[in-house]
């Protein structure tokens, strides 16, 4: 297992030195995807052929990757600190408005809690660009307790690659694990005949319960970080949650048709005298 990781690191280092357009996360995603398929029993030549065919089919429809705005993976942790640190919330537990800079309570101080080398100005611009904070007078107010990257060019694409790599790491780890006790958490709940009419209701429920669960886990991770022993080794730990479905096109057509029918009904009603 260590040999696999070492060879992957060597490939990524060589590609970086040669000026490859793929970044380290993209290379890791390709490597791990290939290894997962091999460990599931597929022939390497067949995998290479299928991958080449997939690339050929995708070339005409893939837009150039946006360059604007890199992702800052540390930013969500700053939001957690802002929401959970006793000196950064009011008596009701609401995050306090903060000035940009200052040795006291400020966005800059939160940034330096995470990494003294991070650029506080860049982090603040990132939070503004993702509409996580807004400026009110001379201070900044936290608008939501998570980072939303939908529609944010560059950052959203980098986040997608990191999410893919994280999922592949878990799958590969569990393929190599010799027992359930040594595996990482990976469970799914599936229903083969879920009614399309209830998808929106399910999405609302998942968003409410999922965010609640992730919030509890995030606070537990923050508590463990704050109470760790001096000099204790640490790792970058994360938990992801997503929903999936198979017949996406059929569900999309059904939803689109329902919206069109609603729009037609509304127009008919508005045209009556």
Protein Blocks (a to p, Z undefined) as FASTA:
>chain_A
ZZmmmmmmmmmmmmmmnopabdfklmmmmmmmmmmmmmnopafklmmmmmmmmmmmmmmm
mccddfehpadfklmmmmmmmmmmmklccfkopacdddfbdjbdcfklmmmmmomkbcfk
lmmmmmmmnomaccehjbccdfbfcdcfehiahjlmmmmmmmmmmmmmmmmmmmmpgbfk
lpccddddddfkbcfklmmmmmmmmmmmmmmmmmmmmmmmmmmmmmpcehiacddddddd
ddddfklmlmmmmmmmmmmmmmmmmmmmmmpZZ
